[in-house]
Amino acid sequence: MSVEMTKTEKDSPETRLARLILNLRSQGVSDPAVLNAIETTPRDLFTPDLFQERAWEDSALPIACGQTISQPFIVGLMTQALSLEPRARVLEIGTGSGYQTTVLSKLSRLVYTVERYRTLMGEAQARFKALGLTNVITKFGDGGLGWPEQAPFDRILVTAAAPEEPKALLSQLKPGGVLVAPIGKGPVQSLKRYTGDGKGGFTVEALTDVRFVPLLDGVAREL
């Protein structure tokens, strides 16, 4: 008795990746550089063994410490919203698995990334080493405080939901810089883009509704 294989089982990783990129395009991720960065970043390397068959799905997946690896569409949308330039210095709040960090590293000069979980930071550092990334600088610390010693930054990306406008992080942007972050206290937040006007003020745009884990104060003591 034969058993019909599912579409996922029949498809090769290359086919799943191609489908993912087409899906991102259809949803509005149109920047060729962003799409190329996602296409050349091996998401399966950042995905736990239990979810390897879903590595190329356009969905968020659980990782250690109660966190997630973001949905590729959200990674693409947030990265595109930064309007990155090759010489940019980028601050990322929430390293997580390191997937978003790696995408950023392909589009900017330096990525400074802060993570509050030692376990996640250690695993991400190992992945960066395996990928041969030389432009990622990591820090174990409270992401809400940013990285004032390395400020100002051209761009800031926050991968956890801030309950309100992240003033400490905005103060670490260059005058014409861009910050992209989910803002809100509930289970659904608003993804917002802050663009500096060069005079200390910001233009704020709401991009879409998102679901992110909350941006917590301090560092995790046991994880």
C-alpha positions in Angstrom: 0.0 0.0 0.0 1.5 3.3 -1.1 1.3 6.4 1.0 1.0 9.7 -0.7 3.7 12.1 0.3 2.8 15.6 1.5 3.8 18.6 -0.5 6.4 19.5 2.2 7.9 16.0 2.2 8.3 16.0 -1.6 9.8 19.4 -1.9 13.6 20.0 -1.6 15.0 22.7 0.7 15.8 24.7 -2.5 12.2 24.5 -3.6 10.9 25.6 -0.2 13.3 28.5 -0.2 12.3 29.6 -3.7 8.6 29.4 -2.6 9.4 31.5 0.5 11.1 34.2 -1.5 8.2 34.4 -4.0 5.8 34.6 -1.0 7.8 37.5 0.5 7.7 39.3 -2.8 3.9 38.9 -3.0 3.5 40.4 0.4 5.5 43.5 -0.4 9.1 42.8 0.4 10.5 44.1 -2.8 14.0 45.4 -2.1 16.3 43.1 -4.1 19.2 43.4 -1.5 16.9 42.4 1.3 15.5 39.4 -0.6 19.0 38.3 -1.5 20.1 38.6 2.1 17.2 36.4 3.2 17.8 33.9 0.3 21.5 33.5 1.2 20.9 33.1 5.0 20.4 29.4 5.9 17.4 29.6 8.2 17.6 25.9 9.0 20.9 26.7 10.8 18.9 28.9 13.3 16.0 26.5 13.6 15.8 23.9 16.5 16.0 20.3 15.4 12.4 19.7 16.3 11.3 22.2 13.7 13.7 21.5 10.9 11.0 20.5 8.5 9.4 23.9 9.0 12.6 26.0 8.6 11.6 27.5 5.3 8.0 28.2 6.2 6.9 31.8 6.4 6.1 31.4 10.1 7.6 32.2 13.5 9.1 29.2 15.3 9.9 28.5 19.0 13.5 28.6 20.2 15.1 28.4 23.6 14.2 30.6 26.6 10.6 31.0 25.5 11.6 33.2 22.5 11.0 32.8 18.8 12.8 33.0 15.5 10.7 35.6 13.6 8.6 35.0 10.6 10.6 35.6 7.4 8.1 38.1 6.2 8.5 40.2 9.3 12.3 39.9 9.1 12.0 41.2 5.5 9.6 43.9 6.3 11.5 45.3 9.2 14.8 45.1 7.4 13.4 46.8 4.3 11.9 49.5 6.6 15.4 50.4 7.9 16.5 51.5 4.4 20.0 50.2 5.1 23.1 51.5 3.4 26.3 49.5 3.0 28.3 51.8 5.4 25.6 51.8 8.2 26.3 51.0 11.8 23.2 49.1 13.1 22.1 48.4 16.7 19.9 45.3 17.1 18.0 44.8 20.3 17.3 41.1 20.9 19.8 38.8 19.2 17.6 35.7 19.7 18.7 32.9 17.3 20.9 35.3 15.3 18.8 34.9 12.2 17.8 38.6 11.9 21.3 39.6 12.9 22.8 37.6 10.0 20.4 39.2 7.5 21.4 42.7 8.8 25.1 41.8 8.6 24.8 41.2 4.9 23.4 44.7 4.3 25.5 46.9 6.6 29.1 47.6 7.8 28.7 46.7 11.4 25.9 45.2 13.5 25.9 45.6 17.3 23.5 43.2 18.9 22.3 42.9 22.5 20.7 39.9 24.1 19.5 39.4 27.7 19.7 35.5 27.7 23.1 34.0 28.0 22.0 30.8 26.4 20.7 32.5 23.3 23.8 34.7 23.0 26.1 31.7 23.2 24.3 29.8 20.6 24.1 32.8 18.3 27.8 33.5 18.7 28.5 29.9 17.6 26.4 30.4 14.5 28.1 33.6 13.6 31.4 31.9 13.9 30.3 29.0 11.7 29.1 31.4 9.1 32.4 33.4 9.2 30.7 36.7 10.1 33.3 39.3 11.0 31.1 42.4 11.3 28.8 41.4 14.2 29.6 42.6 17.7 27.7 41.0 20.5 26.8 42.1 24.1 25.0 40.3 26.9 22.9 43.0 28.6 19.7 44.9 28.9 18.5 45.7 25.4 16.2 48.5 26.6 19.3 50.5 27.5 20.8 50.1 24.1 24.6 50.4 23.7 25.4 54.0 24.7 29.2 53.4 24.5 28.9 52.7 20.8 26.3 55.3 19.9 25.2 57.0 17.8 23.9 54.5 15.3 22.7 55.0 11.8 19.9 52.4 12.3 18.3 50.6 15.3 16.1 47.5 15.0 14.2 46.2 18.0 12.9 42.6 17.9 10.8 42.7 21.1 7.8 44.8 21.9 8.5 48.1 23.8 5.5 49.1 25.9 5.9 52.7 24.8 8.1 55.0 22.7 11.7 53.8 23.3 13.2 57.1 24.2 16.6 55.7 25.5 17.1 54.0 22.1 15.9 57.0 20.1 18.5 59.1 21.9 21.2 56.8 20.5 20.3 57.4 16.8 22.1 59.8 14.5 20.1 62.9 13.7 18.8 61.4 10.4 18.7 57.8 11.6 15.9 55.3 11.5 14.5 53.1 14.3 12.0 50.2 13.6 10.3 48.6 16.6 7.0 47.0 17.7 5.3 49.3 20.1 2.5 48.2 22.5 1.6 46.4 25.7 -0.9 43.9 24.4 -0.6 40.6 22.5 -0.8 42.6 19.2 1.5 45.6 18.7 2.0 48.2 16.1 5.2 48.0 14.1 6.5 51.6 13.9 9.3 53.4 12.0 10.9 56.5 13.5 12.8 58.7 11.1 15.0 61.5 12.5 14.3 64.9 11.1 17.8 66.1 11.8 16.7 68.5 14.5 16.0 66.1 17.4 12.5 65.2 16.3 11.0 62.2 14.5 8.5 61.3 11.9 6.6 58.2 13.1 4.9 55.8 10.7 2.8 52.8 11.6 3.6 49.9 9.2 1.5 47.0 10.3 0.2 45.0 13.3 2.6 42.4 14.7 3.1 39.9 17.6 6.4 40.0 19.5 7.5 38.9 22.9 7.8 41.9 25.3 11.0 43.9 25.8 11.9 43.1 29.4 14.1 45.1 31.7 17.4 43.7 32.9 19.1 40.4 32.0 17.9 36.8 32.6 19.9 35.4 35.5 19.5 31.7 34.8 19.2 31.3 31.1 
